Amino acid sequence: MNPSRAKALIQQWTAQQKLPQQQLNQALKLANITPTPQHWFSFLDKLLLANGGGLLVIGVIFFFAFNWQAITRFHKFVLIEGLVVASLAGYSYYFHKASAKFFVLAASVFVGVLLAFYGQTYQTGADTWQLFFMWALLITPWAMLAQLASLWLLWLILVNLSVFLYYQVFHGIFGMLFSGDALQMALFGLNSVALCVWELAATRYEWLKGRTEVRLLAVASGFSITWLMLSFIFGHGAKAGYVPLVYGLWLAAFYGVYRYKVADLFMLAGASFSVIILSTAWLAEILFKAKDGAVLFLLALWVIFTSGIVIRWLKGLAQELHHD
């Protein structure tokens, strides 16, 4: 059983007086909720590593900022490449520790710094999207070998940025082909596929079972499809008639997966928020056509009504999940 569910269940039993108060600590310990000394040591180890790494990065930034004009071009390249090599050396030295994988994450970030400095120094004329695309391409082998969820999230962020910046470059020339809706559909497809692959891979690989990364992907996917639906509601574009069908499939998939397969209230709350936004937008489109002075008042009532229904449903669902 999930520790959060076990804790909620124990608290519920205590409130119902089914579990004596004097046995609460023992129950928490048996359910593996109370942290052991080993858990505290692991937490402090990761906390100190994160703080030390952050301070090191800040120190590197301030070092370059203060001495930038005094450092020659050759030494600048040597220093940045040295940071990449040092990070990989740290990973090799602490290979058998779980925290060693963060050295690969640092090396991946320094690769981006190196590419940016190279482009700035030699004025290659490459577009910005090519920088992020090559950055993602170069760190792909490390992401495949390191087995670090944070590194794969960085990879996906770089791919998203390259797609977005590619649209910014070619929007003026191929405006008919790469419209704003087409960009959002591309981002929606990319993040939705990444979300599906991540969820499937998480059933096999323990290091992918964290929920933070998949929730960020879900937010990106939901933002894009909600944007497309808003464009459909207010744009009256016949060529975008496929958008409601795609949104309906996305909503049904979210409900089926995160209600019955992988219970996740965050995902269901996000999908519900999207429904509230779109239903309010659709109602506003209808009411503003009628030019009724009470439009804003009616919209406020609708938001309150739908929000109340969603909150009540989510609270009931949370209690149901805690009983499982």
Backbone bond lengths (Angstrom), bond angles and torsions (degrees), N, CA, C in turn:
res aa  C-N    CA-C-N  psi(-1)  N-CA   C-N-CA  omega(-1)  CA-C   N-CA-C  phi
1 M - - - 1.463 - - 1.516 109.68 -
2 N 1.325 115.26 143.37 1.456 120.95 178.08 1.527 110.48 -60.95
3 P 1.357 119.14 134.68 1.472 120.82 -178.20 1.527 113.41 -56.21
4 S 1.333 118.16 -38.16 1.465 120.01 179.69 1.525 110.99 -65.60
5 R 1.330 116.63 -38.99 1.463 119.54 177.51 1.525 110.58 -67.84
6 A 1.341 116.04 -41.44 1.454 119.67 179.22 1.524 111.00 -61.85
7 K 1.324 116.77 -41.33 1.459 120.49 178.81 1.523 111.04 -63.93
8 A 1.357 116.82 -44.21 1.466 120.03 178.87 1.525 111.29 -63.16
9 L 1.337 116.69 -37.90 1.457 120.65 179.97 1.526 110.87 -67.46
10 I 1.337 117.02 -41.04 1.469 120.66 178.33 1.520 110.67 -64.95
11 Q 1.341 116.97 -41.15 1.461 120.37 177.33 1.526 111.26 -63.38
12 Q 1.322 116.07 -37.56 1.460 119.63 178.41 1.526 110.95 -66.60
13 W 1.325 117.59 -42.36 1.465 121.02 177.53 1.525 111.00 -63.11
14 T 1.329 115.69 -37.85 1.466 119.18 179.37 1.528 110.28 -67.18
15 A 1.337 117.00 -41.20 1.465 119.97 178.77 1.523 111.71 -65.84
16 Q 1.330 117.44 -32.46 1.463 121.89 178.60 1.530 112.58 -86.15
17 Q 1.350 114.97 3.62 1.464 122.23 178.89 1.526 112.49 61.02
18 K 1.324 116.81 26.54 1.460 121.01 173.29 1.524 111.46 -84.85
19 L 1.333 114.51 -19.54 1.461 121.18 178.56 1.522 108.51 -121.73
20 P 1.335 118.41 119.18 1.476 120.46 -179.82 1.520 111.43 -59.88
21 Q 1.327 115.46 145.91 1.455 121.30 -177.22 1.526 111.62 -61.97
22 Q 1.335 117.15 -34.73 1.462 120.49 -177.32 1.532 112.30 -71.88
23 Q 1.330 117.10 -15.36 1.462 120.09 178.72 1.528 112.46 -101.22
24 L 1.330 117.10 8.01 1.463 120.64 -176.85 1.519 111.42 -65.07
25 N 1.337 117.41 -47.05 1.460 120.34 -179.06 1.522 111.93 -62.05
26 Q 1.337 115.86 -39.52 1.459 119.80 178.94 1.532 111.09 -65.26
27 A 1.344 116.58 -38.63 1.459 120.20 178.89 1.525 111.15 -66.38
28 L 1.332 116.20 -41.21 1.460 119.90 177.91 1.519 111.75 -63.45
29 K 1.334 116.52 -36.62 1.453 120.53 179.33 1.527 110.94 -69.90
30 L 1.340 116.77 -41.65 1.462 120.43 179.04 1.527 111.76 -65.94
31 A 1.328 116.74 -32.91 1.464 120.65 179.09 1.528 112.19 -81.90
32 N 1.329 117.11 3.97 1.463 123.10 178.26 1.530 111.53 61.62
33 I 1.342 115.49 37.64 1.463 121.02 178.96 1.522 110.69 -98.28
34 T 1.328 116.64 -42.73 1.456 120.58 177.11 1.525 109.65 -68.93
35 P 1.330 119.32 124.03 1.472 120.97 -176.45 1.525 111.97 -66.31
36 T 1.315 115.51 138.69 1.457 122.45 176.46 1.532 109.20 -88.06
37 P 1.338 117.82 168.46 1.471 119.18 176.17 1.529 112.75 -56.53
38 Q 1.351 117.44 -34.13 1.460 119.93 177.93 1.530 111.22 -65.69
39 H 1.343 116.20 -38.40 1.458 119.58 177.38 1.527 111.45 -64.35
40 W 1.342 115.79 -41.72 1.459 119.35 178.48 1.532 110.99 -64.28
41 F 1.325 116.55 -39.33 1.463 120.13 179.95 1.531 110.17 -65.04
42 S 1.335 117.07 -42.03 1.458 120.45 178.73 1.531 110.95 -65.27
43 F 1.340 116.67 -40.55 1.466 120.34 179.27 1.529 111.07 -64.04
44 L 1.344 116.80 -46.92 1.461 120.34 -179.59 1.522 111.22 -65.60
45 D 1.334 116.37 -34.82 1.457 119.95 178.95 1.527 110.62 -62.92
46 K 1.336 116.95 -45.40 1.466 120.75 179.43 1.526 111.14 -69.95
47 L 1.351 116.65 -36.64 1.462 119.81 179.97 1.518 111.15 -64.86
48 L 1.333 116.94 -46.03 1.459 120.51 179.95 1.525 111.24 -66.89
49 L 1.348 115.97 -36.66 1.466 118.79 177.86 1.522 110.52 -64.19
50 A 1.339 117.23 -43.43 1.464 120.80 179.56 1.535 110.79 -63.74
51 N 1.339 116.39 -43.34 1.469 119.79 178.90 1.525 111.49 -64.42
52 G 1.333 115.78 -44.46 1.459 119.19 179.33 1.515 112.24 -63.61
53 G 1.354 116.11 -42.59 1.461 119.16 178.00 1.519 112.01 -64.29
54 G 1.338 116.80 -40.86 1.457 120.02 178.11 1.509 112.52 -63.09
55 L 1.341 116.59 -43.10 1.469 119.84 178.26 1.520 111.68 -65.71
56 L 1.346 116.40 -35.56 1.460 119.61 177.91 1.520 111.03 -64.98
57 V 1.337 116.41 -44.32 1.464 120.07 179.00 1.527 110.68 -62.69
58 I 1.352 116.88 -42.59 1.470 120.37 178.36 1.528 110.47 -62.59
59 G 1.336 116.16 -40.80 1.457 119.49 177.85 1.519 112.40 -62.47
60 V 1.347 116.49 -40.35 1.466 120.43 178.04 1.529 110.49 -63.78
61 I 1.337 116.23 -42.47 1.467 120.46 -179.73 1.525 110.80 -61.45
62 F 1.322 116.84 -47.33 1.462 120.23 -178.69 1.531 111.42 -68.79
63 F 1.326 116.80 -31.87 1.467 119.69 177.70 1.523 110.17 -63.48
64 F 1.335 116.06 -47.60 1.467 119.48 179.55 1.527 110.90 -66.40
65 A 1.348 116.87 -39.68 1.462 119.66 -178.09 1.530 111.57 -64.00
66 F 1.327 116.63 -38.90 1.473 120.00 -176.25 1.525 111.48 -78.40
67 N 1.331 117.56 -35.91 1.469 120.65 -173.38 1.528 113.07 -107.87
68 W 1.330 117.94 14.45 1.458 120.77 -172.47 1.530 112.53 -59.53
69 Q 1.310 117.27 -44.95 1.462 119.85 -177.03 1.524 111.88 -71.09
70 A 1.317 117.48 -27.12 1.467 120.20 -176.92 1.521 113.05 -85.39
71 I 1.331 117.22 -15.71 1.464 120.73 -177.84 1.519 109.39 -89.17
72 T 1.321 116.77 134.10 1.458 120.78 178.02 1.526 110.29 -74.39
73 R 1.334 115.24 164.94 1.466 120.18 -178.97 1.525 110.83 -61.09
74 F 1.322 116.37 -41.51 1.464 119.90 -179.24 1.521 111.20 -62.14
75 H 1.328 116.85 -44.86 1.461 120.40 -178.20 1.529 111.54 -68.55
76 K 1.327 116.94 -30.89 1.458 119.33 176.74 1.532 110.61 -63.91
77 F 1.330 115.53 -44.36 1.461 118.84 177.49 1.519 111.39 -63.39
78 V 1.327 116.03 -41.28 1.466 119.96 -179.20 1.529 110.96 -62.97
79 L 1.327 116.67 -41.58 1.454 120.17 -178.78 1.528 111.68 -66.10
80 I 1.331 117.18 -44.99 1.465 119.46 -178.97 1.527 110.96 -66.94
81 E 1.333 115.75 -44.49 1.463 118.39 177.88 1.524 110.74 -65.51
82 G 1.341 116.43 -32.99 1.461 119.32 176.58 1.525 112.20 -63.65
83 L 1.343 116.87 -34.94 1.455 120.11 177.19 1.526 111.08 -65.48
84 V 1.330 116.53 -38.50 1.464 119.98 177.32 1.534 109.87 -64.19
85 V 1.326 116.21 -47.82 1.469 120.57 -178.81 1.524 110.59 -64.64
86 A 1.341 117.63 -41.47 1.461 120.83 179.92 1.525 111.30 -63.54
87 S 1.326 116.82 -38.73 1.462 119.94 178.28 1.523 111.07 -64.68
88 L 1.326 116.62 -43.11 1.469 119.82 178.27 1.527 111.04 -67.64
89 A 1.324 116.40 -34.64 1.468 119.32 176.85 1.527 110.72 -66.29
90 G 1.334 117.00 -39.46 1.460 120.13 176.17 1.507 112.12 -63.42
91 Y 1.333 116.51 -37.85 1.470 119.89 176.68 1.519 111.02 -64.63
92 S 1.335 116.03 -41.67 1.467 119.65 179.48 1.527 111.59 -66.20
93 Y 1.333 116.82 -38.04 1.462 120.34 -176.93 1.531 111.20 -71.12
94 Y 1.340 116.99 -40.85 1.470 121.23 -179.02 1.531 111.25 -102.42
95 F 1.339 116.13 34.62 1.458 121.60 -171.14 1.526 112.63 -57.50
96 H 1.332 117.37 -37.53 1.460 121.10 -174.15 1.528 113.21 -81.94
97 K 1.320 118.08 -1.46 1.457 121.45 175.72 1.522 110.17 -99.00
98 A 1.331 115.37 142.34 1.468 119.37 -179.20 1.520 111.66 -63.30
99 S 1.336 116.96 -33.55 1.464 120.79 -178.30 1.524 112.77 -70.82
100 A 1.357 117.46 -11.39 1.464 120.15 -178.52 1.520 111.81 -65.67
101 K 1.324 116.83 -24.04 1.464 120.06 -177.33 1.527 112.16 -65.42
102 F 1.318 116.90 -21.53 1.462 119.12 179.10 1.528 111.47 -70.29
103 F 1.332 117.09 -19.79 1.462 119.62 174.19 1.529 110.43 -65.71
104 V 1.346 116.48 -35.75 1.465 120.04 177.27 1.522 109.97 -66.63
105 L 1.339 116.74 -38.29 1.458 120.50 176.91 1.528 110.64 -61.39
106 A 1.349 116.36 -42.62 1.468 120.42 177.90 1.528 110.70 -63.91
107 A 1.336 117.58 -42.06 1.465 121.10 178.68 1.528 110.94 -62.08
108 S 1.334 116.23 -37.88 1.466 120.07 179.13 1.524 111.04 -64.81
109 V 1.331 117.36 -38.64 1.463 121.07 177.56 1.531 110.36 -66.34
110 F 1.329 117.06 -41.73 1.465 120.44 -179.37 1.531 111.72 -67.01
111 V 1.336 117.81 -27.80 1.468 120.64 174.77 1.525 109.86 -61.91
112 G 1.326 116.48 -41.10 1.461 119.95 176.65 1.517 112.16 -63.59
113 V 1.330 116.36 -39.86 1.470 120.36 177.31 1.527 110.30 -62.66
114 L 1.330 116.02 -41.30 1.461 120.59 179.68 1.532 111.57 -63.90
115 L 1.328 116.96 -43.32 1.460 120.38 179.03 1.528 111.30 -64.23
116 A 1.342 116.19 -41.85 1.466 119.82 179.38 1.530 110.94 -63.51
117 F 1.330 116.50 -42.45 1.466 119.91 -179.70 1.527 111.00 -67.73
118 Y 1.320 116.62 -37.16 1.470 120.00 178.09 1.526 110.78 -63.44
119 G 1.344 115.78 -45.69 1.457 119.14 179.37 1.518 112.65 -64.62
120 Q 1.337 116.89 -35.95 1.462 120.54 179.91 1.528 111.33 -72.59
121 T 1.321 116.14 -35.76 1.465 119.87 -175.83 1.521 112.20 -72.93
122 Y 1.325 115.94 -45.62 1.468 119.68 -173.80 1.527 113.08 -100.88
123 Q 1.346 117.12 -0.48 1.466 120.54 176.31 1.528 110.54 48.31
124 T 1.337 115.41 60.95 1.460 120.94 -175.35 1.522 113.02 -67.74
125 G 1.324 117.71 -18.43 1.455 120.74 -179.35 1.515 113.55 81.65
126 A 1.321 117.53 5.33 1.468 121.22 179.95 1.525 109.91 -71.72
127 D 1.311 115.68 147.08 1.458 120.73 176.67 1.520 110.21 -70.70
128 T 1.337 115.31 158.66 1.464 119.98 -176.80 1.524 111.53 -63.44
129 W 1.349 116.90 -35.64 1.453 118.89 -177.82 1.523 111.07 -64.22
130 Q 1.344 117.16 -28.16 1.458 120.00 179.24 1.527 111.70 -68.63
131 L 1.338 116.35 -32.73 1.465 120.02 176.74 1.521 110.65 -60.33
132 F 1.345 116.41 -50.27 1.462 119.52 -177.97 1.524 111.77 -69.41
133 F 1.350 116.51 -33.60 1.460 118.98 178.47 1.529 110.86 -66.89
134 M 1.325 116.98 -45.69 1.466 120.31 178.83 1.520 111.06 -66.85
135 W 1.316 116.82 -35.33 1.463 121.02 176.19 1.528 109.58 -59.78
136 A 1.324 116.98 -49.48 1.466 120.65 178.58 1.526 111.28 -62.49
137 L 1.333 116.47 -39.73 1.460 120.24 -178.47 1.528 111.39 -65.30
138 L 1.329 116.96 -40.91 1.466 120.60 -176.92 1.528 112.64 -70.15
139 I 1.333 117.50 -32.55 1.470 118.51 -177.89 1.528 112.17 -92.43
140 T 1.335 117.59 1.71 1.471 119.93 179.47 1.528 112.50 -58.60
141 P 1.356 120.48 -46.52 1.472 118.84 178.39 1.531 112.91 -59.83
142 W 1.334 117.34 -38.87 1.464 119.77 177.98 1.523 110.88 -64.67
143 A 1.339 116.67 -40.45 1.465 119.77 179.34 1.519 111.15 -63.91
144 M 1.329 117.18 -35.71 1.459 120.69 -179.35 1.527 112.04 -72.76
145 L 1.325 116.10 -32.25 1.467 120.08 -175.92 1.525 113.13 -91.50
146 A 1.326 117.58 -31.29 1.464 120.23 -172.73 1.523 112.97 -74.21
147 Q 1.339 118.32 -27.78 1.472 122.26 -177.35 1.535 110.40 56.25
148 L 1.316 114.83 55.76 1.462 122.49 -179.63 1.521 108.57 -127.60
149 A 1.322 116.30 119.76 1.464 120.62 -176.37 1.526 111.51 -62.56
150 S 1.333 117.44 -38.52 1.462 120.94 -179.17 1.523 111.85 -62.35
151 L 1.326 116.44 -34.98 1.455 120.18 179.66 1.529 111.11 -69.71
152 W 1.331 116.51 -38.59 1.464 119.53 176.17 1.526 110.85 -67.26
153 L 1.328 117.10 -34.48 1.462 119.76 175.90 1.526 110.56 -64.85
154 L 1.331 117.39 -41.85 1.461 121.08 175.71 1.523 110.12 -60.20
155 W 1.314 117.38 -41.97 1.460 122.06 179.08 1.532 110.78 -60.44
156 L 1.313 116.99 -44.02 1.463 120.80 179.45 1.527 111.85 -67.10
157 I 1.333 117.12 -36.78 1.466 120.41 176.73 1.530 110.06 -62.76
158 L 1.320 117.02 -41.55 1.462 120.87 179.46 1.527 111.18 -65.14
159 V 1.327 117.01 -40.78 1.467 120.12 178.72 1.526 110.33 -65.31
160 N 1.338 117.19 -41.69 1.461 120.62 177.03 1.521 111.12 -60.93
161 L 1.332 116.50 -43.19 1.465 119.92 179.48 1.523 111.63 -64.95
162 S 1.328 117.10 -38.99 1.462 119.27 179.81 1.521 111.08 -65.87
163 V 1.348 117.31 -39.49 1.464 120.57 177.35 1.531 110.12 -64.63
164 F 1.334 117.02 -44.81 1.464 121.07 -178.98 1.528 111.15 -63.17
165 L 1.321 117.19 -44.72 1.463 120.65 -177.73 1.529 111.14 -72.48
166 Y 1.320 117.44 -30.09 1.456 120.41 174.76 1.525 110.23 -61.47
167 Y 1.331 115.57 -41.29 1.468 120.01 176.32 1.529 110.88 -63.37
168 Q 1.333 117.18 -40.33 1.458 120.40 -179.67 1.527 111.62 -62.92
169 V 1.333 116.19 -34.10 1.466 119.95 -178.68 1.520 111.35 -74.23
170 F 1.331 117.75 -44.87 1.455 121.76 -171.62 1.519 113.80 -98.50
171 H 1.323 117.17 6.33 1.464 119.24 -178.19 1.519 111.80 -63.44
172 G 1.346 116.53 -39.14 1.456 118.96 -176.51 1.516 113.30 -70.02
173 I 1.346 117.61 -34.16 1.459 121.13 -176.05 1.527 111.24 -84.76
174 F 1.320 114.82 -46.76 1.456 120.03 -176.94 1.518 110.65 -110.65
175 G 1.330 116.45 46.88 1.459 120.83 -177.21 1.517 112.92 -60.25
176 M 1.338 117.42 -33.18 1.457 119.79 -179.99 1.519 111.46 -70.29
177 L 1.333 116.69 -32.15 1.467 120.47 -177.83 1.516 111.70 -87.46
178 F 1.336 117.18 -45.54 1.459 121.66 -177.12 1.526 109.47 -104.29
179 S 1.300 117.36 72.40 1.464 121.20 177.83 1.522 109.27 -78.64
180 G 1.353 115.98 171.73 1.457 119.10 178.64 1.514 112.22 -61.28
181 D 1.343 117.09 -36.77 1.456 120.34 178.51 1.528 110.92 -67.30
182 A 1.332 116.45 -36.51 1.465 119.53 178.43 1.526 110.87 -65.27
183 L 1.331 116.98 -37.77 1.464 120.41 176.72 1.518 110.81 -62.53
184 Q 1.332 117.09 -46.79 1.456 120.10 179.84 1.527 111.71 -64.42
185 M 1.332 116.87 -35.29 1.458 119.59 177.00 1.527 110.74 -67.11
186 A 1.333 116.76 -38.16 1.463 120.16 177.21 1.531 110.88 -64.35
187 L 1.327 116.63 -44.77 1.469 119.91 178.07 1.521 111.13 -65.63
188 F 1.342 116.53 -38.09 1.456 120.18 177.62 1.528 111.15 -62.78
189 G 1.334 116.23 -45.70 1.455 119.55 178.68 1.520 112.29 -63.02
190 L 1.335 116.37 -43.02 1.464 120.73 -179.38 1.523 111.46 -62.12
191 N 1.332 116.89 -50.69 1.462 120.48 -176.43 1.522 112.47 -72.09
192 S 1.333 117.55 -31.47 1.460 120.15 178.30 1.531 110.80 -69.38
193 V 1.329 116.29 -42.94 1.467 119.64 176.37 1.528 110.42 -63.37
194 A 1.339 116.51 -42.59 1.467 120.00 178.00 1.525 111.09 -61.58
195 L 1.330 117.11 -39.26 1.459 121.13 178.82 1.525 111.09 -64.45
196 C 1.332 116.99 -44.87 1.469 120.50 179.15 1.524 111.42 -63.00
197 V 1.334 116.42 -45.40 1.463 120.45 179.91 1.520 110.74 -63.12
198 W 1.339 116.38 -41.13 1.466 120.80 -179.03 1.532 110.58 -63.45
199 E 1.332 116.61 -45.61 1.463 120.10 -179.35 1.527 111.34 -63.80
200 L 1.341 117.18 -40.03 1.461 120.39 178.29 1.526 111.40 -67.69
201 A 1.329 115.92 -41.70 1.467 119.57 179.70 1.522 111.57 -67.64
202 A 1.336 117.70 -30.00 1.465 121.43 -179.33 1.521 111.73 -65.51
203 T 1.333 117.68 -22.76 1.467 120.01 177.29 1.524 112.34 -72.92
204 R 1.335 116.77 -16.71 1.465 120.89 -178.23 1.527 113.07 -109.92
205 Y 1.347 116.67 -31.67 1.462 120.55 -173.78 1.523 109.95 -115.34
206 E 1.317 115.02 124.25 1.464 121.33 -176.29 1.517 111.92 -64.82
207 W 1.324 118.27 -33.82 1.462 121.28 -174.96 1.526 112.81 -73.11
208 L 1.329 117.98 -5.87 1.458 121.66 177.82 1.529 112.86 -104.42
209 K 1.316 117.83 6.63 1.459 121.19 -173.23 1.529 113.48 -80.17
210 G 1.322 119.14 -6.04 1.464 120.75 176.61 1.519 110.98 -63.89
211 R 1.335 116.33 148.05 1.457 120.43 -175.62 1.532 113.66 -96.99
212 T 1.318 117.95 -13.05 1.464 119.71 -176.44 1.524 111.40 -63.42
213 E 1.330 117.04 -46.21 1.458 120.58 -175.70 1.532 111.80 -66.84
214 V 1.347 117.04 -44.09 1.467 118.76 -178.65 1.530 110.62 -68.01
215 R 1.309 117.51 -31.19 1.462 119.41 177.64 1.522 111.28 -69.14
216 L 1.324 116.84 -36.87 1.464 119.20 175.65 1.527 110.99 -65.13
217 L 1.330 116.95 -39.22 1.460 120.33 176.08 1.522 111.14 -64.55
218 A 1.336 115.83 -39.26 1.464 119.55 178.41 1.524 111.25 -65.02
219 V 1.334 117.29 -38.83 1.459 120.81 177.31 1.529 110.27 -62.89
220 A 1.339 116.82 -43.65 1.472 120.10 178.80 1.520 110.95 -63.97
221 S 1.320 117.45 -43.87 1.462 121.03 178.73 1.525 111.30 -63.97
222 G 1.336 116.95 -45.32 1.456 120.87 -179.92 1.513 112.72 -65.51
223 F 1.328 117.40 -36.38 1.466 120.61 178.42 1.530 110.74 -62.25
224 S 1.337 116.19 -44.77 1.465 119.88 -176.99 1.525 111.81 -65.81
225 I 1.342 117.59 -45.83 1.463 119.18 -177.10 1.526 110.80 -71.38
226 T 1.330 117.56 -32.43 1.465 119.89 175.59 1.525 110.84 -67.59
227 W 1.329 116.89 -39.54 1.469 121.53 175.29 1.529 110.39 -59.30
228 L 1.329 116.13 -43.78 1.459 120.21 -179.89 1.521 111.59 -64.51
229 M 1.329 116.71 -38.65 1.455 119.66 178.69 1.524 111.38 -68.54
230 L 1.320 117.79 -38.10 1.468 120.50 175.85 1.526 110.71 -63.41
231 S 1.331 116.56 -39.76 1.456 120.36 176.72 1.525 110.96 -64.13
232 F 1.329 115.74 -36.61 1.469 119.79 178.67 1.529 110.85 -68.46
233 I 1.334 116.54 -40.66 1.470 119.88 -177.46 1.521 111.47 -67.42
234 F 1.333 116.88 -43.94 1.460 120.04 -174.99 1.529 113.83 -95.72
235 G 1.336 117.11 -12.71 1.455 119.14 -175.27 1.502 115.04 -94.89
236 H 1.314 118.23 -22.34 1.463 123.30 -179.54 1.530 111.47 55.80
237 G 1.329 116.91 37.49 1.465 119.46 -179.32 1.520 111.25 -89.27
238 A 1.344 116.95 120.24 1.459 120.56 -179.11 1.527 111.13 -67.62
239 K 1.344 117.15 -31.59 1.459 119.83 -177.77 1.524 111.74 -70.92
240 A 1.320 117.57 -12.96 1.470 121.10 178.52 1.521 111.48 -98.95
241 G 1.333 117.33 22.74 1.459 120.63 -177.98 1.508 114.32 -65.66
242 Y 1.329 117.95 -16.75 1.462 120.75 178.78 1.527 112.10 -77.09
243 V 1.319 117.28 -15.76 1.465 120.87 -174.03 1.533 112.28 -61.38
244 P 1.366 120.69 -47.55 1.472 118.80 178.56 1.520 113.41 -59.12
245 L 1.344 117.07 -35.40 1.467 119.89 178.20 1.524 110.60 -65.21
246 V 1.340 116.10 -45.04 1.468 120.20 178.52 1.525 110.31 -62.76
247 Y 1.331 116.57 -41.70 1.462 119.77 179.32 1.526 111.31 -63.92
248 G 1.331 116.88 -41.68 1.466 119.88 178.42 1.517 112.01 -62.05
249 L 1.330 116.89 -41.45 1.469 120.18 177.86 1.527 110.71 -65.62
250 W 1.327 116.42 -41.69 1.476 120.81 178.79 1.526 110.78 -61.86
251 L 1.335 116.35 -43.93 1.457 120.84 -178.76 1.527 110.88 -66.28
252 A 1.336 116.99 -42.87 1.467 120.67 178.96 1.525 111.18 -64.50
253 A 1.335 116.74 -40.66 1.461 120.41 178.66 1.526 111.06 -64.49
254 F 1.333 116.46 -42.33 1.462 120.28 178.91 1.525 110.75 -61.23
255 Y 1.335 116.11 -45.18 1.459 119.48 -178.59 1.524 110.87 -65.75
256 G 1.318 117.70 -44.59 1.457 120.57 -177.67 1.516 112.93 -65.84
257 V 1.333 116.01 -42.68 1.466 119.17 -176.17 1.515 111.54 -74.90
258 Y 1.346 116.88 -48.84 1.461 119.99 -172.22 1.525 113.65 -90.57
259 R 1.324 115.82 2.09 1.463 119.71 171.57 1.516 111.66 -101.23
260 Y 1.346 116.71 -36.96 1.456 120.27 -172.99 1.530 114.02 -117.12
261 K 1.336 117.84 -32.97 1.467 119.77 -177.34 1.529 111.82 -89.24
262 V 1.328 115.58 -58.55 1.469 121.73 179.96 1.526 106.85 -123.38
263 A 1.307 117.10 94.85 1.465 120.96 -176.06 1.527 110.00 -63.24
264 D 1.330 115.94 116.20 1.462 120.78 -177.92 1.528 108.00 -146.29
265 L 1.321 116.29 105.88 1.463 120.96 -178.09 1.522 111.99 -67.15
266 F 1.328 117.13 -30.48 1.464 120.12 179.21 1.522 110.35 -60.83
267 M 1.319 117.21 -44.93 1.463 121.23 -179.68 1.526 110.88 -64.24
268 L 1.326 116.21 -44.25 1.461 119.81 -179.47 1.526 111.11 -66.97
269 A 1.328 116.70 -36.77 1.465 119.85 177.43 1.525 110.44 -65.79
270 G 1.335 117.52 -39.84 1.457 120.53 178.40 1.522 112.20 -64.53
271 A 1.343 116.44 -42.96 1.464 119.92 177.76 1.524 110.69 -64.42
272 S 1.331 117.06 -38.93 1.465 120.78 177.99 1.524 110.95 -64.58
273 F 1.325 116.60 -39.76 1.463 120.70 177.36 1.524 111.06 -61.26
274 S 1.338 115.88 -39.60 1.460 119.99 176.74 1.526 111.35 -62.59
275 V 1.329 116.80 -41.85 1.468 120.69 179.22 1.530 110.64 -63.65
276 I 1.333 117.49 -40.63 1.464 121.02 178.45 1.527 110.79 -62.42
277 I 1.339 116.33 -44.26 1.466 120.24 -179.98 1.527 110.74 -61.40
278 L 1.320 116.84 -46.92 1.464 120.20 -175.10 1.525 112.04 -72.32
279 S 1.327 116.83 -37.93 1.469 118.39 177.83 1.526 110.63 -66.05
280 T 1.333 116.86 -37.21 1.462 120.40 177.08 1.529 110.74 -66.94
281 A 1.334 116.41 -40.21 1.462 119.86 178.31 1.531 111.01 -64.91
282 W 1.317 116.52 -42.02 1.471 120.19 179.48 1.533 110.97 -64.16
283 L 1.352 116.47 -42.34 1.458 120.49 178.36 1.524 111.04 -65.74
284 A 1.338 116.17 -38.26 1.465 119.48 178.07 1.517 111.14 -64.47
285 E 1.318 117.31 -39.60 1.460 120.80 178.48 1.526 111.30 -61.02
286 I 1.334 116.38 -38.67 1.469 120.15 179.90 1.517 111.17 -72.47
287 L 1.329 116.25 -46.13 1.461 119.95 -174.78 1.523 112.78 -70.73
288 F 1.328 116.95 -36.35 1.463 118.70 179.73 1.525 111.90 -67.27
289 K 1.333 116.34 -26.30 1.462 118.97 174.75 1.528 111.22 -66.78
290 A 1.350 114.47 -34.47 1.468 118.99 179.56 1.522 112.47 -74.74
291 K 1.342 117.06 -12.88 1.463 122.63 179.13 1.531 111.30 55.08
292 D 1.320 113.51 45.24 1.463 119.95 179.08 1.529 108.33 -89.57
293 G 1.324 116.80 135.16 1.462 120.81 -178.68 1.509 113.84 -69.07
294 A 1.322 117.29 -16.58 1.466 120.90 -178.10 1.527 112.13 -95.26
295 V 1.331 116.79 19.71 1.466 120.34 -175.48 1.520 111.66 -60.22
296 L 1.323 116.40 -50.70 1.468 119.91 -176.54 1.523 110.92 -64.01
297 F 1.324 117.18 -37.66 1.462 120.39 178.09 1.527 110.68 -64.24
298 L 1.322 117.40 -43.56 1.464 121.45 179.18 1.526 111.43 -65.87
299 L 1.328 115.82 -38.30 1.471 119.25 178.09 1.530 110.99 -65.34
300 A 1.341 116.37 -40.23 1.463 119.65 177.57 1.524 111.37 -62.60
301 L 1.328 116.17 -42.15 1.469 119.51 177.10 1.521 111.38 -62.74
302 W 1.342 116.27 -39.58 1.463 119.47 179.63 1.520 111.53 -64.87
303 V 1.342 117.73 -41.82 1.465 121.04 178.81 1.530 110.11 -63.21
304 I 1.327 116.96 -43.42 1.467 120.23 178.94 1.528 110.86 -63.11
305 F 1.326 116.46 -43.23 1.462 121.41 -178.72 1.532 111.68 -63.93
306 T 1.322 116.77 -51.47 1.466 119.97 -178.49 1.522 111.67 -66.96
307 S 1.334 117.62 -37.96 1.467 120.14 177.96 1.523 110.81 -63.50
308 G 1.319 117.26 -40.64 1.464 120.39 178.00 1.514 112.17 -62.20
309 I 1.337 116.29 -42.91 1.468 119.65 178.35 1.521 110.87 -62.26
310 V 1.338 116.99 -44.63 1.469 121.03 -178.51 1.525 110.96 -64.93
311 I 1.331 117.23 -43.42 1.468 120.42 -179.48 1.519 110.61 -63.56
312 R 1.310 116.99 -41.93 1.461 120.17 179.01 1.527 110.90 -64.17
313 W 1.334 116.29 -41.49 1.458 119.79 179.28 1.526 111.40 -65.07
314 L 1.325 116.88 -42.44 1.460 120.21 -179.36 1.527 111.33 -67.61
315 K 1.328 117.74 -37.67 1.466 120.16 177.46 1.528 110.83 -64.33
316 G 1.329 116.57 -43.26 1.460 119.30 177.25 1.504 112.16 -64.52
317 L 1.333 116.70 -37.96 1.449 120.47 178.47 1.526 111.57 -67.55
318 A 1.339 116.59 -37.46 1.460 120.21 177.34 1.510 111.71 -62.68
319 Q 1.324 117.51 -43.12 1.458 121.12 177.48 1.520 111.38 -65.29
320 E 1.321 116.78 -37.13 1.465 120.99 177.93 1.519 111.76 -64.43
321 L 1.345 116.00 -41.97 1.452 120.03 179.84 1.518 111.66 -67.69
322 H 1.323 117.40 -33.76 1.458 120.87 179.93 1.519 111.33 -69.01
323 H 1.337 117.41 -22.92 1.458 120.48 178.14 1.520 112.35 -81.52
324 D 1.352 116.22 -19.59 1.464 119.54 -177.57 1.531 111.71 -67.74
